[in-house]
Amino acid sequence: MEFGREVYGVPGNATQLLSFGPNQLIRQGAKLVTSWKGVSEELPTPVRSQLLPVEAVNSEERAKLLRESLVPAERTLYDLLTADETRHI
């Protein structure tokens, strides 16, 4: 952590001597993880996309998911845009 690196710790049983190190790191600010997913969530998007294949989603489904994630003002603007024609601003 002193070198600006991400540090992760898998918590262990407090009564076990071998758990002292990871538990101490967590106390000092390391991110607590319990599975590989906890670490993969912290990876940069390009690295994560190479390691974790994205399920095949067609463009209509992707557009629908994107639209649903927008706030109302963004959604209004999104609905005015099309991929097939230009718009004058």
Stockholm file with secondary structure:
# STOCKHOLM 1.0

chainA/1-89         MEFGREVYGVPGNATQLLSFGPNQLIRQGAKLVTSWKGVSEELPTPVRSQLLPVEAVNSEERAKLLRESLVPAERTLYDLLTADETRHI
#=GR chainA/1-89 SS CTTSCCCEECCCCTTCGGGHHHHHHHHTTCEECSSHHHHHTTSCHHHHHHHSCCCCCCHHHHHHHHHHHSCHHHHHHHHHCCSSSCCCC
#=GC SS_cons        CTTSCCCEECCCCTTCGGGHHHHHHHHTTCEECSSHHHHHTTSCHHHHHHHSCCCCCCHHHHHHHHHHHSCHHHHHHHHHCCSSSCCCC
//
